């Protein structure tokens, strides 16, 4: 087994263990502890869960920036842009830029409570779509195994965004006294995001490692 393979396998174990532990704590707090502890809520801000997701995002950004500094990488400027976008998403996750923007728009438009907190998804869609396109481009330039991990990580992140969209419906249920689906959805969303960033970071790091070992950039462009 190559070092690249070991790195990717380790990322899968780390992602699975992290998501399992995070989800267990979230569900235990919700159903056993009656949601008493804010810092055991996987969707809460300024918690160890929020730190883990932000750190994984920053790891992906660092890997992309390292690739941008690698002479054998094609279109290093594009990879630099990708790295900066990922770094911005890590910062955003840490200081809650998108949530603040959503709240500001919600206050200005007086949107329904079920929609307002999630309006940031529409506002951020162009940025997220552009970042996703660059990640697909990056995967097409990567060695096959690392490319699959990059695409798998991106897929998990897309599922996280979709889960956020479903929050409109689960919030409506919560407003009618059915709270569990909304809180469970939040836990699932955070699990998708954590796993997605870990797997994506591993795929980008494995690509960087392969470049350093082989000295070539294996293009898969058709």
C-alpha positions as CSV (number, residue, x, y, z in Angstrom):
1,X,0.0,0.0,0.0
2,X,1.4,3.4,-1.0
3,X,1.7,6.4,1.3
4,X,-0.9,8.1,-0.9
5,X,-3.3,5.2,-0.3
6,X,-2.6,5.1,3.4
7,X,-3.3,8.9,3.6
8,X,-6.7,8.5,1.9
9,X,-7.7,5.4,3.9
10,X,-6.8,7.3,7.1
11,X,-9.0,10.2,6.1
12,X,-11.9,7.8,5.6
13,X,-11.4,6.4,9.1
14,X,-11.1,9.9,10.6
15,X,-14.2,11.2,8.8
16,X,-16.3,8.1,9.8
17,X,-15.1,8.3,13.4
18,X,-15.5,12.1,13.6
19,X,-19.0,12.0,12.2
20,X,-20.1,9.0,14.3
21,X,-18.9,10.7,17.5
22,X,-20.3,14.1,16.6
23,X,-23.7,12.6,15.7
24,X,-23.9,10.4,18.8
25,X,-23.2,13.4,21.1
26,X,-25.7,15.5,19.2
27,X,-28.5,12.8,19.4
28,X,-27.6,12.0,23.0
29,X,-27.9,15.6,24.0
30,X,-31.2,15.9,22.1
31,X,-33.1,12.9,23.3
32,X,-31.4,11.9,26.6
33,X,-30.3,15.3,28.0
34,X,-33.4,17.1,26.6
35,X,-31.2,19.5,24.6
36,X,-29.9,21.1,27.8
37,X,-26.3,21.7,26.7
38,X,-25.5,24.2,24.0
39,X,-22.0,23.0,23.4
40,X,-23.2,19.4,22.7
41,X,-25.3,20.7,19.8
42,X,-23.5,19.8,16.6
43,X,-25.1,22.7,14.8
44,X,-24.2,25.3,17.4
45,X,-21.5,28.0,16.7
46,X,-18.3,28.4,18.7
47,X,-18.1,24.8,19.7
48,X,-15.6,22.0,19.2
49,X,-17.8,20.8,16.3
50,X,-17.7,24.1,14.6
51,X,-13.9,24.2,15.1
52,X,-13.5,20.7,13.6
53,X,-15.4,21.7,10.4
54,X,-13.5,25.0,10.1
55,X,-10.1,23.3,10.6
56,X,-10.9,20.6,8.0
57,X,-11.9,23.4,5.5
58,X,-8.6,25.2,6.2
59,X,-6.7,22.0,5.7
60,X,-8.3,21.7,2.2
61,X,-7.3,25.3,1.5
62,X,-3.7,24.7,2.6
63,X,-3.5,21.7,0.3
64,X,-4.8,23.7,-2.6
65,X,-2.4,26.5,-2.0
66,X,0.5,24.0,-1.8
67,X,-0.6,22.6,-5.2
68,X,-0.6,26.2,-6.5
69,X,3.0,26.5,-5.4
70,X,4.0,23.3,-7.2
71,X,5.8,23.9,-10.5
72,X,4.4,20.8,-12.2
73,X,0.8,21.8,-11.6
74,X,-1.1,23.1,-14.7
75,X,-2.8,26.5,-14.4
76,X,-1.3,27.3,-11.0
77,X,-3.3,30.6,-10.9
78,X,-6.6,28.7,-11.0
79,X,-5.4,26.5,-8.2
80,X,-4.4,29.6,-6.2
81,X,-7.9,31.0,-6.7
82,X,-9.4,27.7,-5.4
83,X,-7.1,27.8,-2.4
84,X,-8.1,31.3,-1.5
85,X,-11.8,30.5,-1.9
86,X,-11.5,27.6,0.4
87,X,-9.6,29.7,2.9
88,X,-12.4,32.2,2.7
89,X,-15.0,29.5,3.4
90,X,-13.0,28.4,6.4
91,X,-13.0,32.0,7.7
92,X,-16.7,32.3,6.9
93,X,-17.4,29.2,8.9
94,X,-15.4,30.5,11.9
95,X,-16.8,34.0,12.1
96,X,-20.3,33.2,10.7
97,X,-20.3,35.6,7.8
98,X,-23.0,33.8,5.8
99,X,-25.3,33.6,8.9
100,X,-24.9,37.3,9.5
101,X,-25.6,38.1,5.9
102,X,-28.7,35.9,6.0
103,X,-29.9,37.7,9.2
104,X,-29.4,41.1,7.6
105,X,-31.4,40.2,4.5
106,X,-34.0,38.5,6.7
107,X,-34.4,41.7,8.7
108,X,-34.6,43.9,5.6
109,X,-37.2,41.7,3.8
110,X,-39.0,40.4,6.9
111,X,-39.0,36.9,5.6
112,X,-40.9,34.0,7.3
113,X,-39.0,32.4,10.1
114,X,-38.6,29.1,8.3
115,X,-37.0,30.8,5.3
116,X,-35.0,33.7,6.8
117,X,-32.1,31.9,8.5
118,X,-31.5,29.9,5.3
119,X,-31.6,32.7,2.7
120,X,-27.8,32.7,2.8
121,X,-27.9,29.5,0.6
122,X,-29.4,31.5,-2.3
123,X,-27.1,34.5,-1.7
124,X,-24.0,32.3,-1.6
125,X,-25.1,30.1,-4.5
126,X,-22.9,31.8,-7.2
127,X,-19.8,31.6,-4.9
128,X,-20.5,28.0,-4.0
129,X,-21.2,27.0,-7.6
130,X,-17.9,28.7,-8.8
131,X,-16.0,26.9,-6.0
132,X,-17.6,23.6,-7.0
133,X,-16.6,24.0,-10.6
134,X,-13.0,24.7,-9.6
135,X,-13.0,21.6,-7.4
136,X,-14.3,19.5,-10.4
137,X,-11.5,21.0,-12.5
138,X,-9.0,20.1,-9.8
139,X,-10.2,16.5,-9.6
140,X,-9.9,16.2,-13.4
141,X,-6.2,17.1,-13.1
142,X,-5.5,14.7,-10.2
143,X,-4.4,11.1,-10.1
144,X,-7.4,8.8,-10.3
145,X,-7.6,7.7,-6.7
146,X,-7.1,11.2,-5.3
147,X,-9.6,12.5,-7.9
148,X,-12.3,10.2,-6.6
149,X,-11.8,11.4,-3.1
150,X,-12.0,15.0,-4.2
151,X,-15.3,14.4,-6.0
152,X,-16.6,12.3,-3.0
153,X,-15.8,15.2,-0.7
154,X,-17.5,17.6,-3.0
155,X,-20.6,15.4,-3.2
156,X,-20.8,15.2,0.6
157,X,-20.6,19.0,0.8
158,X,-23.4,19.3,-1.8
159,X,-25.6,17.0,0.3
160,X,-24.9,19.3,3.3
161,X,-26.2,22.3,1.3
162,X,-29.2,20.3,0.3
163,X,-29.8,19.4,3.9
164,X,-29.7,23.1,4.8
165,X,-32.4,23.7,2.2
166,X,-34.6,21.0,3.8
167,X,-34.4,23.1,6.9
168,X,-37.2,25.2,5.5
169,X,-39.6,22.2,5.8
170,X,-38.3,20.9,9.1
171,X,-38.5,24.4,10.6
172,X,-42.2,24.6,9.7
173,X,-42.7,21.3,11.5
174,X,-40.9,22.8,14.5
175,X,-43.2,25.8,14.5
176,X,-46.1,23.3,14.8
177,X,-44.6,21.6,17.8
178,X,-42.7,18.8,16.1
179,X,-39.1,19.7,17.0
180,X,-37.1,16.5,16.5
181,X,-36.9,16.4,12.7
182,X,-35.4,19.9,12.6
183,X,-32.7,19.1,15.2
184,X,-31.9,15.7,13.6
185,X,-31.6,17.4,10.2
186,X,-29.1,19.8,11.6
187,X,-27.0,17.0,12.9
188,X,-27.1,15.2,9.6
189,X,-26.1,18.4,7.8
190,X,-23.1,19.0,10.1
191,X,-22.1,15.3,9.5
192,X,-22.1,15.7,5.8
193,X,-20.0,18.9,6.0
194,X,-17.4,17.5,8.4
195,X,-17.0,14.3,6.4
196,X,-16.9,16.3,3.1
197,X,-14.2,18.7,4.2
198,X,-12.0,15.9,5.6
199,X,-12.3,13.7,2.5
200,X,-11.8,16.7,0.2
201,X,-8.7,17.8,2.2
202,X,-7.3,14.3,2.0
203,X,-7.9,14.2,-1.8
204,X,-6.1,17.5,-2.4
205,X,-3.2,16.5,0.0
206,X,-2.8,13.2,-1.8
207,X,-2.6,15.0,-5.1
208,X,0.1,17.3,-3.7
209,X,2.0,14.2,-2.4
210,X,1.8,12.5,-5.7
211,X,3.2,15.6,-7.5
212,X,6.1,15.7,-5.1
213,X,6.9,12.0,-5.6
214,X,6.3,11.7,-9.3
215,X,7.1,15.2,-10.4
216,X,4.4,15.0,-13.0
217,X,0.8,16.3,-13.1
218,X,-1.4,13.4,-14.4
219,X,-4.0,15.1,-16.5
220,X,-7.3,13.3,-17.0
221,X,-8.7,15.9,-19.4
222,X,-10.4,14.5,-22.4
